[in-house]
Amino acid sequence: MKLAVIGADGQLGTDLMKLAPQAVGLTVADLDITDEAKSRVVLGQIKPAVVINTAAYNRVDDCEEKKELAYAVNAAGAGNIARICKELNAALVHLSTDYVFAGTKKTPYKETDNPDPTTVYGASKLAGEKEVSSTLSQHYIIRTSALFGTAGCLGKGGTNFVDVMVKKAQEGKLIKVVADEIVGPTYARDLAAKILQLIEQPEYGLYHVTNAGQCSWYEFAREILRLISSKTPLEPVSGTEFQAKAKRPAYSVLAHDHLKQLGLDDLRSWQDALKAYLQEKACLK
Ligand SMILES: NC(=O)c1ccc[n+]([C@@H]2O[C@H](COP(=O)([O-])OP(=O)(O)OC[C@H]3O[C@@H](n4cnc5c(N)ncnc54)[C@H](OP(=O)(O)O)[C@@H]3O)[C@@H](O)[C@H]2O)c1
């Protein structure tokens, strides 16, 4: 099966390319999803059976002020790729986010729950989902959350929460971390493996894919520090203390009902995944 990965040098894209080295990897220099005409030429030459679109404008706070850019990449860009896939009779894997939910629930969000984003980022990603699902039936829309992978999130300066905590732990100064936002951390490598497994079957639709379990950012940080045996002090704080421009969901854990229905809900716990990640990064002795 010929595979094309858009955003191949990003956090998820890098792990996809590691696990599927035969795929054609495309960086933004090769293919900019906001340029439909050029994207058509590039993908037309490759003739992929499946395209995985990891590209996004994902600076959550900046999206609040750069609404046009957020929609151009996350919504219109997604629509461009969906139209091209339809012309090429290719399937499309499109990545989305837990931030399509407001976070008012207290139990994991199911694929059947109505999205109600509170941020421009979440709204633009939801618009992208709609572009894809209304254009192309052969789609897998995959919502994930709190990604950590060895390449780091390119859109966020090539880093991720785990890397930031490890760096701060090494500096040894008090670390303040939000304790009232609950997420489902996800190892990019595990997500990449699940995507590659999913595309083996034509079971199209919407999927929630994260590692198993949930935690606050504070609990996530505490586990990171425990695993690297750091004694750096850690203090739980409220999200309001950071006065971020975008109001994050208080609870955005994703339930995996659709993976379950396929017998594919076997992702390991976020704690086991975190340990594997720190080993991969050589942070564990
Ligand atoms: N990171 C998270 O915690 C998280 C959580 C939930 C969902 N997601 C979703 O998961 C997906 C992957 O995230 P990630 O962490 O791997 O992000 P990432 O590291 O920022 O990777 C995104 C990739 O897309 C490229 N890109 C950006 N704009 C593009 C454009 N117009 N055309 C083509 N390529 C473009 C980026 O290249 P340049 O940087 O060189 O422009 C980068 O290679 C995204 O769809 C994101 O919304 C991420």
The ligand as a Gaussian input file, in Angstrom:
#p B3LYP/6-31G(d) Opt

LIG

0 1
 N        0.925000      18.089000      19.819000
 C       -0.137000      17.762000      20.534000
 O       -0.107000      17.717000      21.765000
 C       -1.431000      17.410000      19.829000
 C       -2.582000      17.143000      20.594000
 C       -3.777000      16.827000      19.941000
 C       -3.811000      16.760000      18.565000
 N       -2.697000      17.031000      17.844000
 C       -2.776000      16.982000      16.367000
 O       -1.877000      15.985000      15.933000
 C       -1.292000      16.369000      14.685000
 C        0.222000      16.232000      14.770000
 O        0.742000      17.081000      15.802000
 P        2.303000      17.220000      16.047000
 O        2.503000      17.384000      17.498000
 O        3.018000      16.146000      15.288000
 O        2.559000      18.645000      15.342000
 P        3.935000      19.219000      14.726000
 O        5.116000      18.609000      15.361000
 O        3.792000      20.713000      14.757000
 O        3.877000      18.696000      13.230000
 C        3.054000      19.284000      12.253000
 C        3.766000      19.176000      10.935000
 O        2.961000      19.819000       9.930000
 C        3.788000      20.725000       9.201000
 N        2.966000      21.804000       8.687000
 C        2.519000      22.905000       9.340000
 N        1.792000      23.663000       8.486000
 C        1.790000      23.020000       7.301000
 C        1.212000      23.287000       6.029000
 N        0.512000      24.401000       5.794000
 N        1.391000      22.387000       5.024000
 C        2.112000      21.268000       5.227000
 N        2.708000      20.961000       6.404000
 C        2.539000      21.833000       7.412000
 C        4.824000      21.181000      10.179000
 O        5.954000      21.700000       9.516000
 P        6.587000      23.121000       9.940000
 O        6.572000      23.185000      11.442000
 O        7.943000      23.094000       9.339000
 O        5.677000      24.159000       9.361000
 C        5.120000      19.870000      10.901000
 O        6.005000      19.072000      10.149000
 C       -1.827000      17.760000      14.387000
 O       -2.893000      17.640000      13.485000
 C       -2.326000      18.274000      15.712000
 O       -3.396000      19.185000      15.552000
 C       -1.506000      17.339000      18.449000

